[in-house]
Amino acid sequence: MSVHKQEPKKITTHQLQEMKNRGEKIAMLTAYDYSMARLIDGAGVDVILVGDSASNVMAGHETTLPITLDNMIYHAASVVRAVRRALVVVDLPFGTYQGSSGEALRSSIRIMKEAGAHAVKLEGGSEIKESVDRILSAGIPVMGHLGLTPQSIYKFGTYTVRAKEEAEAKKLLDDARLLTECGCFGIVLEKIPASLAKKVSESIQIPTIGIGAGPDCDGQVLVMQDMLGITKEFKPRFLRRYADLDTVITKAVTSYVSDVKAKDFPNEDEKY
Ligand code: KIV
């Protein structure tokens, strides 16, 4: 009798397109390490984003700007080792693709080779077209990211909703069309009006994945630490918390500390 466990069918960019075509929503979450990636992959998430939000939630920086390509490769490789089913998309960090398309390609190749990732994500539209074209020409799948693009936070000045004005909304729609024509397999839409996200999702063929972009995107993404209630101080309107791990973890650690202090841990059964 064979005891081999059946491996789940891997999610591909082609399957994401089929999901959009048949109206099935895409579930995406971030992960940055082996243990969490194993859990969320096993729970059925379709896409795992190794986001540069690792700079905030893993390293404690105020913005996503400081994280390096080496840092991202370390996080991504840990995630890839855990994943059996989900498509793993990795953010190109700030400063590793804006300089030239050659640099963008070299950064992407490192992510694919050294981490074993399945795709890369870049922030921006027409400004990064050359880089997107060059990466795609090497056979690397590319995901776009429009709306609130946190790597440009010092240009925006705030994390408020983007593209409320007509001119910015028009540019966003044009950029979404451009990225689609270039051959991107999907676009993240971050913090834009729901009506605009609906219009973009209906106007382009490829899947849109929203975060703070309303219910009409083809999929949704959240930062895992936020949806699990680990980052309690972060409370944007779009965030739904599915757990209160801050309380759970604090309670568990408080109990452990008090057991150690009280000489209650380890007990007779917990020693050799
Ligand atoms: O870095 C990240 O986590 C992201 C998501 C917010 C989409 O880009």
Residues whose N, C-alpha, C, O or C-beta is under 5 A from the ligand:
A	BS01	KIV	T30 G51 D52 S53 V188 V221
